[in-house]
Amino acid sequence: MSAPMTDAGEHALLRDGSMVHIRPLAPTDRAALHALVDRLSEQSAYLRFFTGGRRTPHAYVDRLTGGDWHGHALVAYMNGQAMGLAEAIPSGGGRAEIGVLVDDRMHGRGLGTLLLEQLAIEAGARGITEFTAAVLAENRAMMEMLVTAGFRLQRRFGGREYDVSVPLECTGELVAAIEAREHTAGVASLKRVLRPWSVAVIGASRDPRTVGHRILRNLLDGGYSGAIYPVNPHTDAILGLPAFPTVADIPGGVCLAVVATPAEAVPKVASHCAEHGVQALVVVSAGFAETGPEGARREAELLAICRNAGMRLVGPNCLGIVNTAENLNASFLPAIPARGRLAVMSQSGAVGSALLEQAGATGLGVSSFVSAGNKADISGNDLLQYWEDDPDTSVIALYLESFGNPRKFAALARRIGARKPIVVLKAGRSDAGGRAVRSHTAAAATSDIAVDALLRRAGVVRVETVRDMLDTARLLACQPLPRGRRVAVVGNSGGPGALAADACAALGLQVPELAEATRRALREALSPSAAVANPVDLTADGGAAQLTEALRTVLADPGVDAVVAVYTPPFGSGPEASKAAIAAAARDADKPVLACVLGEDSLIDDGHVQVPAYAYPEQAVTALRHAVDHAEWRARPASPAAEPAGIRAERARALIEEELRQAPSGRWLAPETAQRLLGHYGIAMAQTIGVDGPEGAVEAAALTGYPVALKAVGPALVHKSDVGGVRLDLRTPEQVRDAYRDMAAALGDAMTGAVVQRMAGEGVEIIVGALEDPRFGPLVMVGMGGIAADLLGDRVFRAAPLLDGEAGEMIRSLRCAPLLSGYRGRPAAAVPVLEDQLVRVSRLVADNPEIAELDLNPVIVTPRGAAAVDVRVRLAPPRRRRPRSAALSADRRPSPPGPLPLRCRRRRRGA
């Protein structure tokens, strides 16, 4: 959260996973606060107010809720009771005196810290830069709270009390403290869902065809050891368990309730659960936001009930949840998943069911499964934090149809992916969706491109199909990551081995020649007819012993990073013996071994090692390529955002703010203004002079020197060359004058003026662009420029700002990259200068979210430099706050110190 909250406030999680509602104090809170004072212990009242009794605290409440109090206060509620209060009273000089009051029952749960964090954000928005407080020397809890919150304290001892000063600046310690608290709270709240001590099934039935019956049956058949309570007012027992009319009738309380009633009844059921202390709900019922406005209203009502009561919510409209470590199958899945190390979340029930079915068929078990449904509350971001610490999970697989908070997802994925691979299948590939864009960059930046840039930066393994997801997850869950791209192929049949080698070449993996010592050892171990190059072909006569020896030999080759064993049944020693041979070779290997057993998707498991087996060579190699990419991302040093020199950020900011003052809804910048903006970030442009008539064009040409280019200007002119709006190589005043008149006659009102530029030297035409995606943040693009920009579609997007080295990687990945390195004897272009331009553009849009679209097309890259000869920049009111949160920035390091409300924020729970 980076701005003061609205009057409605927000719900937040405490350290133990419980939930509170924090909002600005209102006069109507007076009675609840007096009740809070009445509940205080004598010690708490004394430490807060420096006096005994209740008279001073009650007078304090009256003053805060009266009409003449000029400070700012926040109040926290739980289950209708005021549980905490924090206030800041400005005292001049950018300072404010603070006070925090917490119900005795809430001590040690992190409520005071939450209130203090949000109070700092609220105060910072009002120009406060420092908190002060008077704290009794014996009030160690208050001092510890300030320190553990991550604030830097300046203490001055005065008699029996401390004068405490807390500068409101963002530090690495503060960022870490905020993230750690959020993580602890999120994990604690999810334990109520995935590790409940009791489960009630509301809507359980004796009819085997109903969802409620199937959920109850799965709980029993799965061996869940906690208490199970069927809830049905029309029967006394179901499946041998006593049934209860309502949740209120259950003795001992309920941790998790699974709701399988008609949608219309769900809000009332949720209210009953809230009244009787249920801690979490799984709502499998459909009929909510997925059905239209009435369903959306019902879903909003359900969510409000859950949040006001502090209940976490899975769904609605979902299959349920599974945790194999707890033998918990609170779902209506047709089969019980086997226990394994893969955690799965799916927004689609059908896809989730298929994932688990195929995982079981291939021998890959799961640690837990959550069908997220409509994601009203618990989302992928919540589950990532839970699975980060889950000892039973080593790989995370997510099927996503939407991102609720994509930048938070990226930050979490970067952190978690460094230890546990995250595999994502994202549905909903589409184009720009009819957005009103007029630049090449914005037109090319489909929603899927934004997703891809986000996932790539976060180190997420993105797959295209359900099969790819399971294939990749099997490899990542069972084998070590490869240390490079060099692959050895060992098999008993030349054809499938060759297909595997071809697949490696097509996907950018290397199939190198084996070392001479390796080939010599293979010749000694194999029959004379065997091929000992790479691929290694044992021939159809090669038995299990030879297969094991060949695999061990190539695994020992220092020039090999991974081995694909290809077995074609029924030759050699037969399928079972051959699979055992593969497992034996992989048992002590520190390199990944994967198998292709033609026609069979499975997991080779000999009790000591697990080797994923794939039906076709292309499957195995695709999974291996994903593993290689992930290993390379992990091995990459944590790079800071590239910091180009000579940036005049404040001047650029002033220019943008002035333009938006003149045009609050935004506009395309005039060419001269755009050139000035780029100049503040050191982005080179060819000398450009704006003109409004033929004689002005002649004068400008004389200033720049001949030959010149003349280009029409107008808000609607995007592809100027297509409509006759560009004239090149004009060498005389008459040619310039005639060209302007001809353009004006042809384009009419669409042409509002023109620009004159000296002709650039011969070079490679590149497009550099950027845009602000309202959900995913700033993106930067580089690609083949000029008239071929849209025709060839040779372009690469990344999230901005670019990290060190990322600009070069983008340029090298272009299909047109050879043109820049001296194609067919031409001189090499100044690629480092182009990289610098790309970095500067990325920093410009990262710093200024008001830049909605930007095109430099073309940028002429010559052996001497790179300069843009055409620029288009559109400003619009920003949809994200500036600057971005340190924890959500592209950099994997903490941001440098800055004002707390601008550079740090406690992110909202959920995604």
Sequence and secondary structure as in RCSB ss.txt:
>XXXX:A:sequence
MSAPMTDAGEHALLRDGSMVHIRPLAPTDRAALHALVDRLSEQSAYLRFFTGGRRTPHAYVDRLTGGDWHGHALV
AYMNGQAMGLAEAIPSGGGRAEIGVLVDDRMHGRGLGTLLLEQLAIEAGARGITEFTAAVLAENRAMMEMLVTAG
FRLQRRFGGREYDVSVPLECTGELVAAIEAREHTAGVASLKRVLRPWSVAVIGASRDPRTVGHRILRNLLDGGYS
GAIYPVNPHTDAILGLPAFPTVADIPGGVCLAVVATPAEAVPKVASHCAEHGVQALVVVSAGFAETGPEGARREA
ELLAICRNAGMRLVGPNCLGIVNTAENLNASFLPAIPARGRLAVMSQSGAVGSALLEQAGATGLGVSSFVSAGNK
ADISGNDLLQYWEDDPDTSVIALYLESFGNPRKFAALARRIGARKPIVVLKAGRSDAGGRAVRSHTAAAATSDIA
VDALLRRAGVVRVETVRDMLDTARLLACQPLPRGRRVAVVGNSGGPGALAADACAALGLQVPELAEATRRALREA
LSPSAAVANPVDLTADGGAAQLTEALRTVLADPGVDAVVAVYTPPFGSGPEASKAAIAAAARDADKPVLACVLGE
DSLIDDGHVQVPAYAYPEQAVTALRHAVDHAEWRARPASPAAEPAGIRAERARALIEEELRQAPSGRWLAPETAQ
RLLGHYGIAMAQTIGVDGPEGAVEAAALTGYPVALKAVGPALVHKSDVGGVRLDLRTPEQVRDAYRDMAAALGDA
MTGAVVQRMAGEGVEIIVGALEDPRFGPLVMVGMGGIAADLLGDRVFRAAPLLDGEAGEMIRSLRCAPLLSGYRG
RPAAAVPVLEDQLVRVSRLVADNPEIAELDLNPVIVTPRGAAAVDVRVRLAPPRRRRPRSAALSADRRPSPPGPL
PLRCRRRRRGA
>XXXX:A:secstr
  S   TT EEEE TTS EEEEEE  GGGHHHHHHHHHHS HHHHHHHHSSSSSHHHHHHHHHHTSTT  SEEEE
EEETTEEEEEEEEEEEETTEEEEEEEE GGGTTTTHHHHHHHHHHHHHHTTT  EEEEEEETT HHHHHHHHHTT
   EEEEETTEEEEEEE B  HHHHHHHHHHHHHHHHHHHHHHHS SEEEEET  S TTSHHHHHHHHHHHHT  
SEEEEE TT SEETTEE BSSGGG TT  SEEEE S GGGHHHHHHHHHHTT  EEEE    SGGG HHHHHHHH
HHHHHHHHHT EEE SS  EEEEGGGTEEEE  SS   EEEEEEEES HHHHHHHHHHHHHTT  EEEEEE TT 
SS  HHHHHHHHHH TT SEEEEEES  SSHHHHHHHHHHHHTTS EEEEE      TT    SHHHHH  HHHH
HHHHHHHHT EEESSHHHHHHHHHHHHHS   SSSBEEEEES HHHHHHHHHHHHHTT B     HHHHHHHHHH
S TT B SSSEE  TT  HHHHHHHHHHHHT TT SEEEEEE TTSTT HHHHHHHHHHHHTT SS EEEEETTB
 EEEE SS EEEEESSHHHHHHHHHHHHHHHHHHHS    B   SS  HHHHHHHHHHHHHH TT EE  HHHHH
HHHHHTT  B  EEEESSHHHHHHHHHHH SSEEEEEE TT SSGGGGT EEEEE SHHHHHHHHHHHHHHHGGG
  EEEEEE   S EEEEEEEEEETTTEEEEEEEE TTHHHHH  EEEEESS BTTHHHHHHHTSTTHHHHT GGG
     HHHHHHHHHHHHHHHHH TTEEEEEEEEEEE SS EEES EEEEE   SS SS  GGGSS SS     BH
HHH     S  
